[in-house]
């Protein structure tokens, strides 16, 4: 599963960065899209954690466990 996600990520990054024969890329600026997505995700996480801190801590534990299994 993670292999497929990594493939999609890198192929998407490659296709957004290549030069297109008819001028600029038909896709929006990937840096701006990434910044916008990070800001939106940060606001969403902050609002959910403020509403239910215990669920936020449990989610953080799950993410940390997942990160530890992926990096090994």
Secondary structure as UniProt FT lines:
FT   HELIX           2..17
FT   TURN            21..22
FT   HELIX           30..51
FT   HELIX           53..71
//
